[in-house]
Amino acid sequence: MDDVVFMVRAKTRAACERELARLCTLLDARPATLPTDAAGNSWVARAVPAASTAADSRGRNAQG
């Protein structure tokens, strides 16, 4: 898992999707998980910084 993970929690799937998109736009992040209601009483989604994902990929490719 990445060092930094952002989480969105909302009462509806639509609100969770909307806020996940907003978070990704504002923080230059990318979705890490799709909205899910597996926790039971709310919808949850996660995102990770987009820049760190690209840097991590370059690092892995350079080593491997």
C-alpha positions as CSV (number, residue, x, y, z in Angstrom):
1,M,0.0,0.0,0.0
2,D,1.1,3.6,-0.6
3,D,2.4,5.7,2.2
4,V,-0.3,8.3,1.6
5,V,-4.0,7.2,1.2
6,F,-7.0,9.6,1.0
7,M,-10.4,8.3,2.0
8,V,-13.9,9.5,1.2
9,R,-16.9,8.3,3.2
10,A,-20.5,9.3,2.3
11,K,-24.1,8.2,2.8
12,T,-24.8,7.4,-0.9
13,R,-22.8,5.9,-3.7
14,A,-23.4,8.9,-5.9
15,A,-22.0,11.3,-3.2
16,C,-19.0,9.0,-2.7
17,E,-18.2,8.9,-6.4
18,R,-18.7,12.7,-6.7
19,E,-16.4,13.5,-3.7
20,L,-13.8,10.9,-4.8
21,A,-13.6,12.7,-8.2
22,R,-13.4,16.1,-6.5
23,L,-10.6,14.9,-4.2
24,C,-8.7,13.4,-7.1
25,T,-9.0,16.7,-9.0
26,L,-8.0,18.9,-6.1
27,L,-5.1,16.8,-4.8
28,D,-3.8,15.4,-8.0
29,A,-4.7,11.9,-6.9
30,R,-6.1,8.8,-8.6
31,P,-8.7,6.3,-7.3
32,A,-7.3,3.3,-5.5
33,T,-10.6,1.6,-4.8
34,L,-14.1,2.1,-6.2
35,P,-16.9,3.1,-3.8
36,T,-18.0,0.2,-1.8
37,D,-20.6,-0.3,0.9
38,A,-19.0,-3.4,2.4
39,A,-18.5,-1.6,5.7
40,G,-22.3,-1.7,6.1
41,N,-23.6,1.8,7.0
42,S,-21.8,4.1,4.5
43,W,-20.0,4.2,1.1
44,V,-16.2,4.3,1.2
45,A,-13.6,4.9,-1.5
46,R,-9.8,5.6,-1.4
47,A,-7.3,7.5,-3.6
48,V,-3.5,7.8,-3.7
49,P,-1.4,10.7,-5.0
50,A,-0.9,10.4,-8.7
51,A,2.6,11.7,-8.7
52,S,3.9,9.2,-6.2
53,T,2.4,6.3,-8.2
54,A,4.3,7.4,-11.3
55,A,7.5,7.7,-9.2
56,D,7.0,4.3,-7.6
57,S,6.5,2.7,-11.0
58,R,9.7,4.2,-12.4
59,G,11.6,3.0,-9.3
60,R,10.3,-0.5,-9.7
61,N,11.1,-0.6,-13.4
62,A,14.6,0.7,-12.8
63,Q,15.2,-2.0,-10.2
64,G,13.6,-4.9,-12.0
